Amino acid sequence: MNGPVCLGIVGCGSVAQNAYLPLIVNLIAHGHVRSVVASDVDPARLEEVRAKYPIDRVTTSAEELIGSDDVDIVVVLTSMPSHGELALKALQAGKHVLVEKPMATTLEAGRELLEAARNAAGWLVCAPHVQLSPDYQELLRRIGRGDIGRPLLARARYGWDGPDWGTWFYAPGGGPLFDLGVYNVTSLTGLLGPARRVTAMSALSRSERVVEGELIRVQTDDTFQLVIEHQSGALSTVTTAFGMQKYRGPAVEVYGLEGTLQLLGDDWAPDGLEYWSNAAGAWQVFDSRSRYWPWTDGLAHLVNAVRTGEPPYTRPDQAFHVLEIMLAAMEAARTGVTQELTTSFVPPEPMPERDRGDAHRIHDRVHEDAQS
Ligand SMILES: NC(=O)c1ccc[n+]([C@@H]2O[C@H](COP(=O)([O-])OP(=O)(O)OC[C@H]3O[C@@H](n4cnc5c(N)ncnc54)[C@H](O)[C@@H]3O)[C@@H](O)[C@H]2O)c1
């Protein structure tokens, strides 16, 4: 077991301040992280994070952070179009890397990153981290052992009204499929395996929005409906938009010849399972296996991997396949032509029970301490 690690965060906006840094505070408190360097092109953002969080050093140069000896893991939390380039530089500098989704915004940049990861000294962990949630793992285990027979169909959805910050969410290289649907495509390919074809339709519900107090023109479609044909023959759909208000109902449903399994909540914030079995003739409801599982868990997972030497569970080749599905869906929506996919991956088996989620255990303990 190696000692606590040094983190370098690139991009100190919403997701850094509201999600990853609170997790990092827990990782420091539990002796997993020793120091944190933060970088942003905006010096005001650096002052904000330094005032709120235990940051040892700040820099406006991502390159300087990436090249520093006091950084073991580079955490790329910038706007989407810069992910591929920053993650590639960090891998080339010999660092371990966590990159927020999507891993890149073009297939060429994604392929370059995947190839770099195959030859790199460090590991690459790509968000989203949905496969690490204990509820997802239970769903995967039940599908794999045949609880619902052969899966035929599945559906997944995630949407909301959309960010009122970050104009880049509404510019080319942004949009709800890269930002939100990516969770669903990751869940569905993890549960049903790689895809061979995809088709989609997309629409624009509002051509103007107020972002950071300014009226802007929306340059990407904000509403998507995908149909994915998996290599197994199963068909799945993804519903995602910047414009959905509220929903009730499971995030993911998987239908088999002998039953149905549902993941409750959202796939990034799961809340247990429901299971219909023909044999039992009844619905069964299973409470969440970890009510406080954080969707940032990939970072705790990578920190644990670096400390123990155990390779991460999530694989960049799945993130690359998910990227191809999303790009092909956008092309199908643009042209009206179903797209054949060229990439694939081997879905990992369910995690052994003992390995399921070290971060969520930290998180559960923090909540239990706060309540006692
Ligand atoms: N906000 C969320 O709730 C959320 C949730 C999950 C994932 N994400 C993902 O996290 C990423 C960031 O989202 P956000 O909402 O925090 O965006 P944001 O716009 O609030 O923050 C991005 C930050 O990155 C900085 N930045 C941009 N390019 C940079 C560069 N080259 N070097 C250093 N800093 C740079 C910007 O100045 C900004 O402070 C996106 O990929 C998003 O999809 C966001």
The ligand as a MOL file (V3000), in Angstrom:
LIG
                    3D

  0  0  0     0  0            999 V3000
M  V30 BEGIN CTAB
M  V30 COUNTS 44 48 0 0 0
M  V30 BEGIN ATOM
M  V30 1 N -21.8600 20.9920 -12.9470 0
M  V30 2 C -22.2970 19.7600 -12.7660 0
M  V30 3 O -23.2360 19.5240 -12.0010 0
M  V30 4 C -21.5830 18.6260 -13.4500 0
M  V30 5 C -21.9000 17.3340 -13.0540 0
M  V30 6 C -21.1960 16.2820 -13.6080 0
M  V30 7 C -20.2260 16.5170 -14.5410 0
M  V30 8 N -19.9520 17.7790 -14.9710 0 CHG=1
M  V30 9 C -18.9100 17.9980 -15.9670 0
M  V30 10 O -17.8460 18.6830 -15.3670 0
M  V30 11 C -17.2050 19.5310 -16.3200 0
M  V30 12 C -17.1890 20.9540 -15.7960 0
M  V30 13 O -18.5290 21.3880 -15.5920 0
M  V30 14 P -18.8470 22.6480 -14.6920 0
M  V30 15 O -20.3220 22.6860 -14.5490 0
M  V30 16 O -17.9880 22.6370 -13.4960 0 CHG=-1
M  V30 17 O -18.3760 23.8410 -15.6820 0
M  V30 18 P -17.9360 25.3080 -15.2830 0
M  V30 19 O -18.0400 26.1100 -16.5280 0
M  V30 20 O -18.6500 25.7520 -14.0620 0
M  V30 21 O -16.3960 25.1200 -14.8760 0
M  V30 22 C -15.3780 24.8390 -15.7970 0
M  V30 23 C -14.1150 25.5570 -15.3080 0
M  V30 24 O -13.0230 25.1420 -16.1320 0
M  V30 25 C -12.2090 26.3000 -16.3660 0
M  V30 26 N -11.4130 26.0180 -17.5580 0
M  V30 27 C -11.8280 25.9210 -18.8290 0
M  V30 28 N -10.7910 25.5970 -19.6420 0
M  V30 29 C -9.6860 25.4870 -18.8440 0
M  V30 30 C -8.3240 25.1620 -19.0670 0
M  V30 31 N -7.8740 24.8900 -20.2960 0
M  V30 32 N -7.4800 25.1190 -18.0060 0
M  V30 33 C -7.9140 25.4080 -16.7590 0
M  V30 34 N -9.2070 25.7290 -16.4940 0
M  V30 35 C -10.0850 25.7560 -17.5140 0
M  V30 36 C -13.1900 27.4430 -16.4900 0
M  V30 37 O -12.5710 28.7030 -16.2600 0
M  V30 38 C -14.2040 27.0840 -15.4020 0
M  V30 39 O -13.8580 27.6450 -14.1420 0
M  V30 40 C -18.0060 19.3730 -17.6110 0
M  V30 41 O -17.3980 18.4130 -18.4110 0
M  V30 42 C -19.3580 18.8610 -17.1550 0
M  V30 43 O -19.9780 18.0980 -18.1560 0
M  V30 44 C -20.6100 18.8400 -14.4250 0
M  V30 END ATOM
M  V30 BEGIN BOND
M  V30 1 1 1 2
M  V30 2 2 2 3
M  V30 3 1 2 4
M  V30 4 1 4 5
M  V30 5 2 4 44
M  V30 6 2 5 6
M  V30 7 1 6 7
M  V30 8 2 7 8
M  V30 9 1 8 9
M  V30 10 1 8 44
M  V30 11 1 9 10
M  V30 12 1 9 42
M  V30 13 1 10 11
M  V30 14 1 11 12
M  V30 15 1 11 40
M  V30 16 1 12 13
M  V30 17 1 13 14
M  V30 18 2 14 15
M  V30 19 1 14 16
M  V30 20 1 14 17
M  V30 21 1 17 18
M  V30 22 2 18 19
M  V30 23 1 18 20
M  V30 24 1 18 21
M  V30 25 1 21 22
M  V30 26 1 22 23
M  V30 27 1 23 24
M  V30 28 1 23 38
M  V30 29 1 24 25
M  V30 30 1 25 26
M  V30 31 1 25 36
M  V30 32 1 26 27
M  V30 33 1 26 35
M  V30 34 2 27 28
M  V30 35 1 28 29
M  V30 36 1 29 30
M  V30 37 2 29 35
M  V30 38 1 30 31
M  V30 39 2 30 32
M  V30 40 1 32 33
M  V30 41 2 33 34
M  V30 42 1 34 35
M  V30 43 1 36 37
M  V30 44 1 36 38
M  V30 45 1 38 39
M  V30 46 1 40 41
M  V30 47 1 40 42
M  V30 48 1 42 43
M  V30 END BOND
M  V30 END CTAB
M  END
